[in-house]
Structures are given as C-alpha cells and as structure tokens.
Amino acid sequence: STKTIIYEKIDLIKPENHAELINDLQQRTGITKIRSIEIAEIDFLKDTCQLKIFFETTDKMVNHTNYVAHKKDDDDD
C-alpha cells in the first residue's frame, strides 16, 4: 500500500537520517512495516515536503485519509 503525506521535518529526509525518518514516520503514523519512502516534492519556503510511503498492510490497519498534515508551532502568524 501507499500513503502520501505532507511532512515538516525536512532535515530528516537527508540520506544519513534515513533510520530516524523511518522511526519518526512509524511513531507518528502508526505504520510499522514501511518498505520505502519516495520524496515527491520539497517546499523550502514552508519547510515541508511531500512523501510517498510504501508499506505492508495488516488486517488491523484502517485507511484514514490520503494526506496527513502537521501544523508548525510558529509565533510568526
């Protein structure tokens, strides 16, 4: 299965941070069997990226939505 998300921790998309990225995505999405991740887009102005997550499904998984977004805690608004 695949899931496309908007992700704000773009420092974790560097190759040397791959394990930390996988761990963060597993913790935040509940998807435990991530096979691979594709970076679809990067928006440096908003410090976000669009990730496509490829994962194995289980019978207990529920498909919530196709996109998950996290609001940044900025006081600049």
N, CA, C and O atoms as a Tripos MOL2 file, in Angstrom:
@<TRIPOS>MOLECULE
protein
  308   307    77     0     0
PROTEIN
NO_CHARGES

@<TRIPOS>ATOM
      1 N           0.8390   -1.1850    0.0000 N.3       1 SER1
      2 CA          0.0000    0.0000    0.0000 C.3       1 SER1
      3 C           0.8770    1.2380    0.0000 C.2       1 SER1
      4 O           2.0750    1.1720    0.2740 O.2       1 SER1
      5 N           0.2620    2.3620   -0.3110 N.am      2 THR2
      6 CA          0.9800    3.6370   -0.2710 C.3       2 THR2
      7 C           0.1540    4.6780    0.4650 C.2       2 THR2
      8 O          -1.0730    4.6000    0.5220 O.2       2 THR2
      9 N           0.8450    5.6370    1.0170 N.am      3 LYS3
     10 CA          0.2170    6.7680    1.6950 C.3       3 LYS3
     11 C           1.0510    7.9920    1.3550 C.2       3 LYS3
     12 O           2.2750    7.9540    1.4740 O.2       3 LYS3
     13 N           0.4150    9.0720    0.9380 N.am      4 THR4
     14 CA          1.1120   10.3200    0.6490 C.3       4 THR4
     15 C           0.8370   11.2940    1.7770 C.2       4 THR4
     16 O          -0.3140   11.5220    2.1480 O.2       4 THR4
     17 N           1.9110   11.8720    2.3250 N.am      5 ILE5
     18 CA          1.7590   12.7970    3.4490 C.3       5 ILE5
     19 C           2.5630   14.0680    3.2020 C.2       5 ILE5
     20 O           3.5150   14.0820    2.4220 O.2       5 ILE5
     21 N           2.1620   15.1220    3.8780 N.am      6 ILE6
     22 CA          2.9390   16.3530    3.9430 C.3       6 ILE6
     23 C           3.7280   16.2670    5.2500 C.2       6 ILE6
     24 O           3.1580   16.0540    6.3200 O.2       6 ILE6
     25 N           5.0420   16.4360    5.1470 N.am      7 TYR7
     26 CA          5.9330   16.2100    6.2850 C.3       7 TYR7
     27 C           6.7790   17.4490    6.5190 C.2       7 TYR7
     28 O           7.3370   18.0060    5.5730 O.2       7 TYR7
     29 N           6.8820   17.8930    7.7790 N.am      8 GLU8
     30 CA          7.5590   19.1530    8.0590 C.3       8 GLU8
     31 C           8.9800   19.0090    8.5880 C.2       8 GLU8
     32 O           9.6740   20.0160    8.7320 O.2       8 GLU8
     33 N           9.4270   17.8230    8.8750 N.am      9 LYS9
     34 CA         10.7950   17.6540    9.3890 C.3       9 LYS9
     35 C          11.7440   17.3510    8.2310 C.2       9 LYS9
     36 O          12.2600   16.2400    8.1130 O.2       9 LYS9
     37 N          11.9670   18.3590    7.3760 N.am     10 ILE10
     38 CA         12.7310   18.0900    6.1550 C.3      10 ILE10
     39 C          14.1960   17.7770    6.4280 C.2      10 ILE10
     40 O          14.8710   17.2300    5.5560 O.2      10 ILE10
     41 N          14.7060   18.1050    7.6020 N.am     11 ASP11
     42 CA         16.0790   17.7250    7.9200 C.3      11 ASP11
     43 C          16.2400   16.2080    7.9770 C.2      11 ASP11
     44 O          17.3480   15.7010    7.8050 O.2      11 ASP11
     45 N          15.1540   15.4820    8.2140 N.am     12 LEU12
     46 CA         15.2260   14.0190    8.2920 C.3      12 LEU12
     47 C          15.2110   13.3400    6.9270 C.2      12 LEU12
     48 O          15.4000   12.1260    6.8540 O.2      12 LEU12
     49 N          14.9930   14.0840    5.8440 N.am     13 ILE13
     50 CA         14.9640   13.4390    4.5270 C.3      13 ILE13
     51 C          16.3590   13.2480    3.9390 C.2      13 ILE13
     52 O          16.4960   12.6570    2.8680 O.2      13 ILE13
     53 N          17.3930   13.7370    4.6190 N.am     14 LYS14
     54 CA         18.7680   13.5120    4.1710 C.3      14 LYS14
     55 C          19.0830   12.0220    4.2820 C.2      14 LYS14
     56 O          18.6140   11.3590    5.2080 O.2      14 LYS14
     57 N          19.8720   11.4890    3.3480 N.am     15 PRO15
     58 CA         20.1880   10.0490    3.3780 C.3      15 PRO15
     59 C          20.7830    9.5770    4.7050 C.2      15 PRO15
     60 O          20.4860    8.4680    5.1500 O.2      15 PRO15
     61 N          21.6070   10.3910    5.3360 N.am     16 GLU16
     62 CA         22.2290    9.9730    6.6020 C.3      16 GLU16
     63 C          21.2310    9.9130    7.7610 C.2      16 GLU16
     64 O          21.5570    9.3710    8.8170 O.2      16 GLU16
     65 N          20.0270   10.4570    7.5870 N.am     17 ASN17
     66 CA         18.9910   10.4370    8.6290 C.3      17 ASN17
     67 C          17.8620    9.4600    8.3130 C.2      17 ASN17
     68 O          16.7900    9.5350    8.9140 O.2      17 ASN17
     69 N          18.0930    8.5520    7.3830 N.am     18 HIS18
     70 CA         17.0330    7.6480    6.9180 C.3      18 HIS18
     71 C          16.4110    6.8320    8.0570 C.2      18 HIS18
     72 O          15.1870    6.7270    8.1450 O.2      18 HIS18
     73 N          17.2350    6.2610    8.9180 N.am     19 ALA19
     74 CA         16.7030    5.4480   10.0230 C.3      19 ALA19
     75 C          15.8420    6.2890   10.9560 C.2      19 ALA19
     76 O          14.7980    5.8330   11.4210 O.2      19 ALA19
     77 N          16.2750    7.5130   11.2310 N.am     20 GLU20
     78 CA         15.4970    8.4040   12.0960 C.3      20 GLU20
     79 C          14.1820    8.8110   11.4300 C.2      20 GLU20
     80 O          13.1570    8.9330   12.1010 O.2      20 GLU20
     81 N          14.2110    9.0220   10.1120 N.am     21 LEU21
     82 CA         12.9910    9.3430    9.3620 C.3      21 LEU21
     83 C          11.9890    8.1980    9.4560 C.2      21 LEU21
     84 O          10.8110    8.4200    9.7390 O.2      21 LEU21
     85 N          12.4550    6.9800    9.2190 N.am     22 ILE22
     86 CA         11.5750    5.8030    9.3110 C.3      22 ILE22
     87 C          10.9660    5.7140   10.7030 C.2      22 ILE22
     88 O           9.7610    5.5090   10.8440 O.2      22 ILE22
     89 N          11.7920    5.8660   11.7280 N.am     23 ASN23
     90 CA         11.3070    5.7790   13.1030 C.3      23 ASN23
     91 C          10.2640    6.8600   13.3960 C.2      23 ASN23
     92 O           9.2360    6.5760   14.0110 O.2      23 ASN23
     93 N          10.5190    8.0950   12.9610 N.am     24 ASP24
     94 CA          9.5760    9.1860   13.1930 C.3      24 ASP24
     95 C           8.2500    8.9260   12.4850 C.2      24 ASP24
     96 O           7.1830    9.1440   13.0590 O.2      24 ASP24
     97 N           8.3180    8.4620   11.2390 N.am     25 LEU25
     98 CA          7.0890    8.1670   10.4940 C.3      25 LEU25
     99 C           6.3090    7.0310   11.1490 C.2      25 LEU25
    100 O           5.0810    7.0800   11.2090 O.2      25 LEU25
    101 N           7.0050    6.0190   11.6360 N.am     26 GLN26
    102 CA          6.3210    4.9140   12.3110 C.3      26 GLN26
    103 C           5.6210    5.3990   13.5720 C.2      26 GLN26
    104 O           4.4800    5.0190   13.8350 O.2      26 GLN26
    105 N           6.2960    6.2330   14.3500 N.am     27 GLN27
    106 CA          5.7150    6.7560   15.5860 C.3      27 GLN27
    107 C           4.5000    7.6440   15.3160 C.2      27 GLN27
    108 O           3.4940    7.5570   16.0200 O.2      27 GLN27
    109 N           4.5970    8.4900   14.3040 N.am     28 ARG28
    110 CA          3.5550    9.4830   14.0590 C.3      28 ARG28
    111 C           2.3740    8.9500   13.2690 C.2      28 ARG28
    112 O           1.2540    9.4330   13.4350 O.2      28 ARG28
    113 N           2.6030    7.9560   12.4070 N.am     29 THR29
    114 CA          1.5150    7.4400   11.5720 C.3      29 THR29
    115 C           0.9610    6.1130   12.0660 C.2      29 THR29
    116 O          -0.1660    5.7480   11.7320 O.2      29 THR29
    117 N           1.7430    5.3910   12.8580 N.am     30 GLY30
    118 CA          1.3280    4.0590   13.2820 C.3      30 GLY30
    119 C           1.6040    2.9930   12.2370 C.2      30 GLY30
    120 O           1.2730    1.8250   12.4440 O.2      30 GLY30
    121 N           2.2060    3.3760   11.1160 N.am     31 ILE31
    122 CA          2.5640    2.4130   10.0700 C.3      31 ILE31
    123 C           3.8930    1.7890   10.4670 C.2      31 ILE31
    124 O           4.9150    2.4750   10.5010 O.2      31 ILE31
    125 N           3.8900    0.5030   10.7650 N.am     32 THR32
    126 CA          5.0930   -0.1270   11.3030 C.3      32 THR32
    127 C           5.9440   -0.8410   10.2640 C.2      32 THR32
    128 O           7.1400   -1.0310   10.4840 O.2      32 THR32
    129 N           5.3700   -1.2360    9.1520 N.am     33 LYS33
    130 CA          6.1210   -2.0000    8.1570 C.3      33 LYS33
    131 C           6.3840   -1.1590    6.9110 C.2      33 LYS33
    132 O           5.9140   -1.4820    5.8200 O.2      33 LYS33
    133 N           7.1450   -0.0690    7.0910 N.am     34 ILE34
    134 CA          7.4860    0.8120    5.9730 C.3      34 ILE34
    135 C           8.5640    0.1400    5.1360 C.2      34 ILE34
    136 O           9.6240   -0.2150    5.6520 O.2      34 ILE34
    137 N           8.2950   -0.0370    3.8420 N.am     35 ARG35
    138 CA          9.2630   -0.6590    2.9280 C.3      35 ARG35
    139 C          10.1780    0.3680    2.2940 C.2      35 ARG35
    140 O          11.3830    0.1410    2.1860 O.2      35 ARG35
    141 N           9.6270    1.4940    1.8730 N.am     36 SER36
    142 CA         10.4410    2.5400    1.2590 C.3      36 SER36
    143 C           9.6930    3.8610    1.2960 C.2      36 SER36
    144 O           8.4910    3.9150    1.5560 O.2      36 SER36
    145 N          10.4420    4.9270    1.0260 N.am     37 ILE37
    146 CA          9.8860    6.2780    1.0260 C.3      37 ILE37
    147 C          10.3760    6.9900   -0.2220 C.2      37 ILE37
    148 O          11.5520    6.9120   -0.5780 O.2      37 ILE37
    149 N           9.4590    7.6850   -0.8820 N.am     38 GLU38
    150 CA          9.8000    8.4750   -2.0630 C.3      38 GLU38
    151 C           9.5320    9.9380   -1.7420 C.2      38 GLU38
    152 O           8.4600   10.2830   -1.2440 O.2      38 GLU38
    153 N          10.5020   10.7950   -2.0250 N.am     39 ILE39
    154 CA         10.3130   12.2290   -1.8350 C.3      39 ILE39
    155 C           9.7080   12.7760   -3.1170 C.2      39 ILE39
    156 O          10.3600   12.8010   -4.1610 O.2      39 ILE39
    157 N           8.4620   13.2130   -3.0330 N.am     40 ALA40
    158 CA          7.7530   13.6930   -4.2180 C.3      40 ALA40
    159 C           8.0480   15.1650   -4.4900 C.2      40 ALA40
    160 O           8.3190   15.5420   -5.6300 O.2      40 ALA40
    161 N           7.9970   15.9910   -3.4620 N.am     41 GLU41
    162 CA          8.2180   17.4350   -3.6060 C.3      41 GLU41
    163 C           8.8590   17.9650   -2.3360 C.2      41 GLU41
    164 O           8.6630   17.4180   -1.2500 O.2      41 GLU41
    165 N           9.6280   19.0400   -2.4850 N.am     42 ILE42
    166 CA         10.1930   19.7440   -1.3360 C.3      42 ILE42
    167 C           9.8370   21.2170   -1.4770 C.2      42 ILE42
    168 O          10.0470   21.8130   -2.5340 O.2      42 ILE42
    169 N           9.2930   21.8090   -0.4040 N.am     43 ASP43
    170 CA          8.9690   23.2350   -0.3770 C.3      43 ASP43
    171 C           9.8460   23.8820    0.6980 C.2      43 ASP43
    172 O           9.5060   23.8610    1.8810 O.2      43 ASP43
    173 N          10.9700   24.4530    0.2790 N.am     44 PHE44
    174 CA         11.8950   25.0490    1.2310 C.3      44 PHE44
    175 C          11.3370   26.3260    1.8590 C.2      44 PHE44
    176 O          11.7580   26.7030    2.9520 O.2      44 PHE44
    177 N          10.4110   26.9870    1.1970 N.am     45 LEU45
    178 CA          9.8080   28.1890    1.7710 C.3      45 LEU45
    179 C           8.9360   27.8550    2.9760 C.2      45 LEU45
    180 O           8.8840   28.6200    3.9390 O.2      45 LEU45
    181 N           8.2550   26.7180    2.9250 N.am     46 LYS46
    182 CA          7.3900   26.2920    4.0300 C.3      46 LYS46
    183 C           8.0600   25.2530    4.9230 C.2      46 LYS46
    184 O           7.4710   24.8290    5.9170 O.2      46 LYS46
    185 N           9.2850   24.8340    4.5850 N.am     47 ASP47
    186 CA          9.9920   23.7730    5.3100 C.3      47 ASP47
    187 C           9.1500   22.5070    5.4060 C.2      47 ASP47
    188 O           9.0420   21.8990    6.4710 O.2      47 ASP47
    189 N           8.5600   22.1200    4.2860 N.am     48 THR48
    190 CA          7.7780   20.8880    4.2240 C.3      48 THR48
    191 C           8.1690   20.1010    2.9810 C.2      48 THR48
    192 O           8.7880   20.6270    2.0560 O.2      48 THR48
    193 N           7.7980   18.8450    2.9850 N.am     49 CYS49
    194 CA          7.9840   18.0240    1.7930 C.3      49 CYS49
    195 C           6.8000   17.0690    1.6870 C.2      49 CYS49
    196 O           6.0970   16.8100    2.6640 O.2      49 CYS49
    197 N           6.6050   16.5680    0.5110 N.am     50 GLN50
    198 CA          5.5620   15.5780    0.2780 C.3      50 GLN50
    199 C           6.2630   14.2340    0.1400 C.2      50 GLN50
    200 O           7.1200   14.0580   -0.7260 O.2      50 GLN50
    201 N           5.8950   13.2890    0.9930 N.am     51 LEU51
    202 CA          6.4820   11.9600    0.9860 C.3      51 LEU51
    203 C           5.4440   10.9340    0.5720 C.2      51 LEU51
    204 O           4.2750   11.0270    0.9470 O.2      51 LEU51
    205 N           5.8770    9.9710   -0.1930 N.am     52 LYS52
    206 CA          5.0370    8.8280   -0.5250 C.3      52 LYS52
    207 C           5.6290    7.6390    0.2200 C.2      52 LYS52
    208 O           6.7730    7.2510   -0.0180 O.2      52 LYS52
    209 N           4.8390    7.0640    1.1240 N.am     53 ILE53
    210 CA          5.2920    5.9570    1.9570 C.3      53 ILE53
    211 C           4.7520    4.6570    1.3700 C.2      53 ILE53
    212 O           3.5540    4.5330    1.1170 O.2      53 ILE53
    213 N           5.6320    3.7010    1.1570 N.am     54 PHE54
    214 CA          5.2570    2.3700    0.6790 C.3      54 PHE54
    215 C           5.3810    1.4180    1.8660 C.2      54 PHE54
    216 O           6.4270    1.3570    2.5120 O.2      54 PHE54
    217 N           4.3070    0.6760    2.1520 N.am     55 PHE55
    218 CA          4.3130   -0.1530    3.3510 C.3      55 PHE55
    219 C           3.4690   -1.4020    3.1630 C.2      55 PHE55
    220 O           2.6420   -1.4900    2.2560 O.2      55 PHE55
    221 N           3.7030   -2.3670    4.0520 N.am     56 GLU56
    222 CA          2.8980   -3.5860    4.0860 C.3      56 GLU56
    223 C           1.6860   -3.3290    4.9690 C.2      56 GLU56
    224 O           1.7950   -2.6880    6.0150 O.2      56 GLU56
    225 N           0.5470   -3.8240    4.5480 N.am     57 THR57
    226 CA         -0.6710   -3.6350    5.3380 C.3      57 THR57
    227 C          -0.9420   -4.8620    6.1910 C.2      57 THR57
    228 O          -0.4800   -5.9650    5.9000 O.2      57 THR57
    229 N          -1.6990   -4.6410    7.2450 N.am     58 THR58
    230 CA         -2.1690   -5.7290    8.0920 C.3      58 THR58
    231 C          -3.6880   -5.6500    8.1400 C.2      58 THR58
    232 O          -4.2800   -4.6490    7.7360 O.2      58 THR58
    233 N          -4.3030   -6.6940    8.6280 N.am     59 ASP59
    234 CA         -5.7640   -6.7210    8.7230 C.3      59 ASP59
    235 C          -6.2960   -5.6520    9.6740 C.2      59 ASP59
    236 O          -7.4490   -5.2380    9.5550 O.2      59 ASP59
    237 N          -5.4650   -5.2020   10.6180 N.am     60 LYS60
    238 CA         -5.9160   -4.2500   11.6260 C.3      60 LYS60
    239 C          -5.7990   -2.8000   11.1770 C.2      60 LYS60
    240 O          -6.2800   -1.9030   11.8680 O.2      60 LYS60
    241 N          -5.1660   -2.5520   10.0290 N.am     61 MET61
    242 CA         -4.9590   -1.1750    9.5820 C.3      61 MET61
    243 C          -6.2500   -0.5770    9.0410 C.2      61 MET61
    244 O          -7.0480   -1.2530    8.3920 O.2      61 MET61
    245 N          -6.4310    0.6940    9.3210 N.am     62 VAL62
    246 CA         -7.5820    1.4390    8.8310 C.3      62 VAL62
    247 C          -7.0480    2.5730    7.9700 C.2      62 VAL62
    248 O          -6.1120    3.2670    8.3680 O.2      62 VAL62
    249 N          -7.6330    2.7660    6.7960 N.am     63 ASN63
    250 CA         -7.2170    3.8460    5.9120 C.3      63 ASN63
    251 C          -7.9630    5.1090    6.3100 C.2      63 ASN63
    252 O          -9.1590    5.2340    6.0470 O.2      63 ASN63
    253 N          -7.2670    6.0450    6.9420 N.am     64 HIS64
    254 CA         -7.8960    7.2720    7.4210 C.3      64 HIS64
    255 C          -8.1180    8.2550    6.2790 C.2      64 HIS64
    256 O          -9.2530    8.4890    5.8640 O.2      64 HIS64
    257 N          -7.0440    8.8200    5.7790 N.am     65 THR65
    258 CA         -7.0950    9.7750    4.6770 C.3      65 THR65
    259 C          -5.8500    9.5850    3.8380 C.2      65 THR65
    260 O          -4.9510    8.8330    4.2120 O.2      65 THR65
    261 N          -5.7940   10.2540    2.7190 N.am     66 ASN66
    262 CA         -4.6060   10.1630    1.8820 C.3      66 ASN66
    263 C          -3.5350   11.1600    2.2810 C.2      66 ASN66
    264 O          -2.3770   10.9990    1.8950 O.2      66 ASN66
    265 N          -3.8850   12.1780    3.0410 N.am     67 TYR67
    266 CA         -2.9120   13.1930    3.4140 C.3      67 TYR67
    267 C          -2.9720   13.4460    4.9100 C.2      67 TYR67
    268 O          -4.0510   13.5060    5.5000 O.2      67 TYR67
    269 N          -1.7990   13.5950    5.5160 N.am     68 VAL68
    270 CA         -1.6870   13.9420    6.9210 C.3      68 VAL68
    271 C          -0.8160   15.1870    6.9830 C.2      68 VAL68
    272 O           0.2910   15.1950    6.4440 O.2      68 VAL68
    273 N          -1.2950   16.2280    7.6260 N.am     69 ALA69
    274 CA         -0.5130   17.4610    7.7430 C.3      69 ALA69
    275 C          -0.3650   17.8070    9.2130 C.2      69 ALA69
    276 O          -1.2640   17.5590   10.0160 O.2      69 ALA69
    277 N           0.7540   18.3710    9.5480 N.am     70 HIS70
    278 CA          1.0290   18.7760   10.9220 C.3      70 HIS70
    279 C           1.3160   20.2640   10.9290 C.2      70 HIS70
    280 O           2.1800   20.7340   10.1880 O.2      70 HIS70
    281 N           0.5980   21.0120   11.7590 N.am     71 LYS71
    282 CA          0.8050   22.4500   11.8450 C.3      71 LYS71
    283 C           2.0620   22.7170   12.6530 C.2      71 LYS71
    284 O           2.2680   22.1410   13.7220 O.2      71 LYS71
    285 N           2.9020   23.6040   12.1230 N.am     72 LYS72
    286 CA          4.0960   24.0030   12.8470 C.3      72 LYS72
    287 C           3.7130   24.9830   13.9440 C.2      72 LYS72
    288 O           2.7600   25.7480   13.7940 O.2      72 LYS72
    289 N           4.4490   24.9620   15.0400 N.am     73 ASP73
    290 CA          4.2110   25.8780   16.1490 C.3      73 ASP73
    291 C           5.0220   27.1460   15.9260 C.2      73 ASP73
    292 O           6.1120   27.2950   16.4790 O.2      73 ASP73
    293 N           4.5010   28.0490   15.1270 N.am     74 ASP74
    294 CA          5.1710   29.3160   14.8340 C.3      74 ASP74
    295 C           4.4230   30.4500   15.5050 C.2      74 ASP74
    296 O           3.1940   30.5060   15.4590 O.2      74 ASP74
    297 N           5.1520   31.3380   16.1160 N.am     75 ASP75
    298 CA          4.5320   32.5270   16.6950 C.3      75 ASP75
    299 C           4.5120   33.6760   15.7020 C.2      75 ASP75
    300 O           4.0590   34.7720   16.0300 O.2      75 ASP75
    301 N           5.0050   33.4320   14.4710 N.am     76 ASP76
    302 CA          5.1030   34.4800   13.4630 C.3      76 ASP76
    303 C           3.7840   34.7750   12.7650 C.2      76 ASP76
    304 O           3.7000   35.7580   12.0300 O.2      76 ASP76
    305 N           2.7600   33.9700   12.9650 N.am     77 ASP77
    306 CA          1.4970   34.1120   12.2290 C.3      77 ASP77
    307 C           0.7490   35.3580   12.6040 C.2      77 ASP77
    308 O          -0.3300   35.6140   12.0700 O.2      77 ASP77
@<TRIPOS>BOND
     1     1     2 1
     2     2     3 1
     3     3     4 2
     4     3     5 am
     5     5     6 1
     6     6     7 1
     7     7     8 2
     8     7     9 am
     9     9    10 1
    10    10    11 1
    11    11    12 2
    12    11    13 am
    13    13    14 1
    14    14    15 1
    15    15    16 2
    16    15    17 am
    17    17    18 1
    18    18    19 1
    19    19    20 2
    20    19    21 am
    21    21    22 1
    22    22    23 1
    23    23    24 2
    24    23    25 am
    25    25    26 1
    26    26    27 1
    27    27    28 2
    28    27    29 am
    29    29    30 1
    30    30    31 1
    31    31    32 2
    32    31    33 am
    33    33    34 1
    34    34    35 1
    35    35    36 2
    36    35    37 am
    37    37    38 1
    38    38    39 1
    39    39    40 2
    40    39    41 am
    41    41    42 1
    42    42    43 1
    43    43    44 2
    44    43    45 am
    45    45    46 1
    46    46    47 1
    47    47    48 2
    48    47    49 am
    49    49    50 1
    50    50    51 1
    51    51    52 2
    52    51    53 am
    53    53    54 1
    54    54    55 1
    55    55    56 2
    56    55    57 am
    57    57    58 1
    58    58    59 1
    59    59    60 2
    60    59    61 am
    61    61    62 1
    62    62    63 1
    63    63    64 2
    64    63    65 am
    65    65    66 1
    66    66    67 1
    67    67    68 2
    68    67    69 am
    69    69    70 1
    70    70    71 1
    71    71    72 2
    72    71    73 am
    73    73    74 1
    74    74    75 1
    75    75    76 2
    76    75    77 am
    77    77    78 1
    78    78    79 1
    79    79    80 2
    80    79    81 am
    81    81    82 1
    82    82    83 1
    83    83    84 2
    84    83    85 am
    85    85    86 1
    86    86    87 1
    87    87    88 2
    88    87    89 am
    89    89    90 1
    90    90    91 1
    91    91    92 2
    92    91    93 am
    93    93    94 1
    94    94    95 1
    95    95    96 2
    96    95    97 am
    97    97    98 1
    98    98    99 1
    99    99   100 2
   100    99   101 am
   101   101   102 1
   102   102   103 1
   103   103   104 2
   104   103   105 am
   105   105   106 1
   106   106   107 1
   107   107   108 2
   108   107   109 am
   109   109   110 1
   110   110   111 1
   111   111   112 2
   112   111   113 am
   113   113   114 1
   114   114   115 1
   115   115   116 2
   116   115   117 am
   117   117   118 1
   118   118   119 1
   119   119   120 2
   120   119   121 am
   121   121   122 1
   122   122   123 1
   123   123   124 2
   124   123   125 am
   125   125   126 1
   126   126   127 1
   127   127   128 2
   128   127   129 am
   129   129   130 1
   130   130   131 1
   131   131   132 2
   132   131   133 am
   133   133   134 1
   134   134   135 1
   135   135   136 2
   136   135   137 am
   137   137   138 1
   138   138   139 1
   139   139   140 2
   140   139   141 am
   141   141   142 1
   142   142   143 1
   143   143   144 2
   144   143   145 am
   145   145   146 1
   146   146   147 1
   147   147   148 2
   148   147   149 am
   149   149   150 1
   150   150   151 1
   151   151   152 2
   152   151   153 am
   153   153   154 1
   154   154   155 1
   155   155   156 2
   156   155   157 am
   157   157   158 1
   158   158   159 1
   159   159   160 2
   160   159   161 am
   161   161   162 1
   162   162   163 1
   163   163   164 2
   164   163   165 am
   165   165   166 1
   166   166   167 1
   167   167   168 2
   168   167   169 am
   169   169   170 1
   170   170   171 1
   171   171   172 2
   172   171   173 am
   173   173   174 1
   174   174   175 1
   175   175   176 2
   176   175   177 am
   177   177   178 1
   178   178   179 1
   179   179   180 2
   180   179   181 am
   181   181   182 1
   182   182   183 1
   183   183   184 2
   184   183   185 am
   185   185   186 1
   186   186   187 1
   187   187   188 2
   188   187   189 am
   189   189   190 1
   190   190   191 1
   191   191   192 2
   192   191   193 am
   193   193   194 1
   194   194   195 1
   195   195   196 2
   196   195   197 am
   197   197   198 1
   198   198   199 1
   199   199   200 2
   200   199   201 am
   201   201   202 1
   202   202   203 1
   203   203   204 2
   204   203   205 am
   205   205   206 1
   206   206   207 1
   207   207   208 2
   208   207   209 am
   209   209   210 1
   210   210   211 1
   211   211   212 2
   212   211   213 am
   213   213   214 1
   214   214   215 1
   215   215   216 2
   216   215   217 am
   217   217   218 1
   218   218   219 1
   219   219   220 2
   220   219   221 am
   221   221   222 1
   222   222   223 1
   223   223   224 2
   224   223   225 am
   225   225   226 1
   226   226   227 1
   227   227   228 2
   228   227   229 am
   229   229   230 1
   230   230   231 1
   231   231   232 2
   232   231   233 am
   233   233   234 1
   234   234   235 1
   235   235   236 2
   236   235   237 am
   237   237   238 1
   238   238   239 1
   239   239   240 2
   240   239   241 am
   241   241   242 1
   242   242   243 1
   243   243   244 2
   244   243   245 am
   245   245   246 1
   246   246   247 1
   247   247   248 2
   248   247   249 am
   249   249   250 1
   250   250   251 1
   251   251   252 2
   252   251   253 am
   253   253   254 1
   254   254   255 1
   255   255   256 2
   256   255   257 am
   257   257   258 1
   258   258   259 1
   259   259   260 2
   260   259   261 am
   261   261   262 1
   262   262   263 1
   263   263   264 2
   264   263   265 am
   265   265   266 1
   266   266   267 1
   267   267   268 2
   268   267   269 am
   269   269   270 1
   270   270   271 1
   271   271   272 2
   272   271   273 am
   273   273   274 1
   274   274   275 1
   275   275   276 2
   276   275   277 am
   277   277   278 1
   278   278   279 1
   279   279   280 2
   280   279   281 am
   281   281   282 1
   282   282   283 1
   283   283   284 2
   284   283   285 am
   285   285   286 1
   286   286   287 1
   287   287   288 2
   288   287   289 am
   289   289   290 1
   290   290   291 1
   291   291   292 2
   292   291   293 am
   293   293   294 1
   294   294   295 1
   295   295   296 2
   296   295   297 am
   297   297   298 1
   298   298   299 1
   299   299   300 2
   300   299   301 am
   301   301   302 1
   302   302   303 1
   303   303   304 2
   304   303   305 am
   305   305   306 1
   306   306   307 1
   307   307   308 2
@<TRIPOS>SUBSTRUCTURE
     1 SER1         2 RESIDUE 1 A SER
     2 THR2         6 RESIDUE 1 A THR
     3 LYS3        10 RESIDUE 1 A LYS
     4 THR4        14 RESIDUE 1 A THR
     5 ILE5        18 RESIDUE 1 A ILE
     6 ILE6        22 RESIDUE 1 A ILE
     7 TYR7        26 RESIDUE 1 A TYR
     8 GLU8        30 RESIDUE 1 A GLU
     9 LYS9        34 RESIDUE 1 A LYS
    10 ILE10       38 RESIDUE 1 A ILE
    11 ASP11       42 RESIDUE 1 A ASP
    12 LEU12       46 RESIDUE 1 A LEU
    13 ILE13       50 RESIDUE 1 A ILE
    14 LYS14       54 RESIDUE 1 A LYS
    15 PRO15       58 RESIDUE 1 A PRO
    16 GLU16       62 RESIDUE 1 A GLU
    17 ASN17       66 RESIDUE 1 A ASN
    18 HIS18       70 RESIDUE 1 A HIS
    19 ALA19       74 RESIDUE 1 A ALA
    20 GLU20       78 RESIDUE 1 A GLU
    21 LEU21       82 RESIDUE 1 A LEU
    22 ILE22       86 RESIDUE 1 A ILE
    23 ASN23       90 RESIDUE 1 A ASN
    24 ASP24       94 RESIDUE 1 A ASP
    25 LEU25       98 RESIDUE 1 A LEU
    26 GLN26      102 RESIDUE 1 A GLN
    27 GLN27      106 RESIDUE 1 A GLN
    28 ARG28      110 RESIDUE 1 A ARG
    29 THR29      114 RESIDUE 1 A THR
    30 GLY30      118 RESIDUE 1 A GLY
    31 ILE31      122 RESIDUE 1 A ILE
    32 THR32      126 RESIDUE 1 A THR
    33 LYS33      130 RESIDUE 1 A LYS
    34 ILE34      134 RESIDUE 1 A ILE
    35 ARG35      138 RESIDUE 1 A ARG
    36 SER36      142 RESIDUE 1 A SER
    37 ILE37      146 RESIDUE 1 A ILE
    38 GLU38      150 RESIDUE 1 A GLU
    39 ILE39      154 RESIDUE 1 A ILE
    40 ALA40      158 RESIDUE 1 A ALA
    41 GLU41      162 RESIDUE 1 A GLU
    42 ILE42      166 RESIDUE 1 A ILE
    43 ASP43      170 RESIDUE 1 A ASP
    44 PHE44      174 RESIDUE 1 A PHE
    45 LEU45      178 RESIDUE 1 A LEU
    46 LYS46      182 RESIDUE 1 A LYS
    47 ASP47      186 RESIDUE 1 A ASP
    48 THR48      190 RESIDUE 1 A THR
    49 CYS49      194 RESIDUE 1 A CYS
    50 GLN50      198 RESIDUE 1 A GLN
    51 LEU51      202 RESIDUE 1 A LEU
    52 LYS52      206 RESIDUE 1 A LYS
    53 ILE53      210 RESIDUE 1 A ILE
    54 PHE54      214 RESIDUE 1 A PHE
    55 PHE55      218 RESIDUE 1 A PHE
    56 GLU56      222 RESIDUE 1 A GLU
    57 THR57      226 RESIDUE 1 A THR
    58 THR58      230 RESIDUE 1 A THR
    59 ASP59      234 RESIDUE 1 A ASP
    60 LYS60      238 RESIDUE 1 A LYS
    61 MET61      242 RESIDUE 1 A MET
    62 VAL62      246 RESIDUE 1 A VAL
    63 ASN63      250 RESIDUE 1 A ASN
    64 HIS64      254 RESIDUE 1 A HIS
    65 THR65      258 RESIDUE 1 A THR
    66 ASN66      262 RESIDUE 1 A ASN
    67 TYR67      266 RESIDUE 1 A TYR
    68 VAL68      270 RESIDUE 1 A VAL
    69 ALA69      274 RESIDUE 1 A ALA
    70 HIS70      278 RESIDUE 1 A HIS
    71 LYS71      282 RESIDUE 1 A LYS
    72 LYS72      286 RESIDUE 1 A LYS
    73 ASP73      290 RESIDUE 1 A ASP
    74 ASP74      294 RESIDUE 1 A ASP
    75 ASP75      298 RESIDUE 1 A ASP
    76 ASP76      302 RESIDUE 1 A ASP
    77 ASP77      306 RESIDUE 1 A ASP
